[in-house]
């Protein structure tokens, strides 16, 4: 039996030591430490790791951390929503988002052409620049072939971002698409039309009737990223279609042996965002004896803590790829 221990600060305490100490404090602190342990064990077991996240997390400064996690070999399959794709491309090409306030005057922001994501401001001008970037990219893709699965398209765009970023002084090295393309990590986005990217795909198709984006083909692709015989792990941030697409892929391949959910939502809503790892067992999405944890809290805080603890542990034990950017 384990007992609660008082948390105490000490001079020079590392993030890893901090999270380890929280594992005996109680409440969500215990779940946080359990989640870090599950990430360590899924990597050491050689599990195929699905990392899913929603677009608001790419709006934030977590984008570069996602790219670093890809470089470190801690994500084998990425599943996200289309806003994350758009904003990754924007930032790779030099766009910057401003820190604002949750209490900002939203009517005034609208009049100024500013869109609010929580306390982050994204201007309409950023989306106008995105249009200027994406149309030439789609033209290059069209010249190569007429029919694309979204994950194939994202790989090609990722490879184009280096040239685009260098030309505009952009942050392409911290791009999710760029790092995923370099390391052959597939990026899936099942609802590719649910945003500005989808609108421009529509406009492009009006001029090129034989241009086709095949989302059903990508469903096949995500299913074949793993097999029933392979160990599978899921790190799901938030909910939405990105989380469900990842765990559905594991369900159809026998269920995941490891699962870490981080969310602010309550299971009382019956939503995908609030669904716990326990609920997933009723569907067979994760195995009955899965190594699993659900952490309730803001992912911009909980995810870095979980992953830094896991990264430092894995680095000490020699289970991580070298991150040349570190």
Rosetta blueprint (number, residue, H / E / L):
1 X L
2 X L
3 X L
4 X L
5 X L
6 X L
7 X L
8 X L
9 X L
10 X L
11 X L
12 X L
13 X L
14 X L
15 X H
16 X H
17 X H
18 X H
19 X H
20 X H
21 X H
22 X H
23 X L
24 X L
25 X L
26 X L
27 X L
28 X H
29 X H
30 X H
31 X H
32 X H
33 X H
34 X H
35 X H
36 X H
37 X H
38 X H
39 X H
40 X H
41 X H
42 X H
43 X H
44 X H
45 X L
46 X L
47 X L
48 X E
49 X E
50 X E
51 X E
52 X E
53 X E
54 X L
55 X L
56 X H
57 X H
58 X H
59 X H
60 X L
61 X L
62 X L
63 X H
64 X H
65 X H
66 X H
67 X H
68 X H
69 X H
70 X H
71 X H
72 X L
73 X L
74 X L
75 X L
76 X L
77 X E
78 X E
79 X E
80 X E
81 X L
82 X H
83 X H
84 X H
85 X H
86 X H
87 X H
88 X H
89 X H
90 X H
91 X H
92 X H
93 X L
94 X L
95 X L
96 X L
97 X L
98 X E
99 X E
100 X L
101 X L
102 X L
103 X L
104 X L
105 X L
106 X H
107 X H
108 X H
109 X H
110 X H
111 X H
112 X L
113 X L
114 X E
115 X E
116 X E
117 X E
118 X L
119 X L
120 X E
121 X E
122 X E
123 X E
124 X H
125 X H
126 X H
127 X H
128 X H
129 X H
130 X H
131 X H
132 X H
133 X H
134 X H
135 X H
136 X H
137 X H
138 X H
139 X H
140 X H
141 X H
142 X H
143 X H
144 X H
145 X L
146 X L
147 X E
148 X E
149 X L
150 X H
151 X H
152 X H
153 X H
154 X H
155 X H
156 X H
157 X H
158 X H
159 X H
160 X H
161 X H
162 X H
163 X H
164 X H
165 X H
166 X H
167 X H
168 X H
169 X L
170 X L
171 X L
172 X H
173 X H
174 X H
175 X L
176 X H
177 X H
178 X H
179 X H
180 X H
181 X H
182 X H
183 X L
184 X L
185 X L
186 X E
187 X E
188 X E
189 X L
190 X L
191 X L
192 X L
193 X L
194 X L
195 X L
196 X H
197 X H
198 X H
199 X H
200 X H
201 X H
202 X H
203 X H
204 X H
205 X H
206 X H
207 X H
208 X L
209 X L
210 X L
211 X L
212 X E
213 X E
214 X L
215 X H
216 X H
217 X H
218 X H
219 X H
220 X H
221 X H
222 X H
223 X H
224 X L
225 X L
226 X L
227 X L
228 X L
229 X L
230 X L
231 X L
232 X E
233 X E
234 X E
235 X E
236 X E
237 X E
238 X L
239 X L
240 X H
241 X H
242 X H
243 X H
244 X H
245 X H
246 X H
247 X H
248 X H
249 X H
250 X H
251 X H
252 X L
253 X L
254 X L
255 X L
256 X E
257 X E
258 X E
259 X E
260 X E
261 X E
262 X E
263 X E
264 X L
265 X L
266 X L
267 X H
268 X H
269 X H
270 X L
271 X L
272 X L
273 X L
274 X L
275 X L
276 X L
277 X H
278 X H
279 X H
280 X H
281 X H
282 X H
283 X H
284 X L
285 X L
286 X E
287 X E
288 X E
289 X E
290 X E
291 X E
292 X E
293 X E
294 X E
295 X E
296 X E
297 X L
298 X L
299 X H
300 X H
301 X H
302 X H
303 X H
304 X H
305 X H
306 X H
307 X H
308 X H
309 X H
310 X H
311 X H
312 X H
313 X H
314 X H
315 X H
316 X H
317 X L
318 X L
319 X L
320 X L
321 X L
322 X L
323 X L
324 X L
325 X L
326 X L
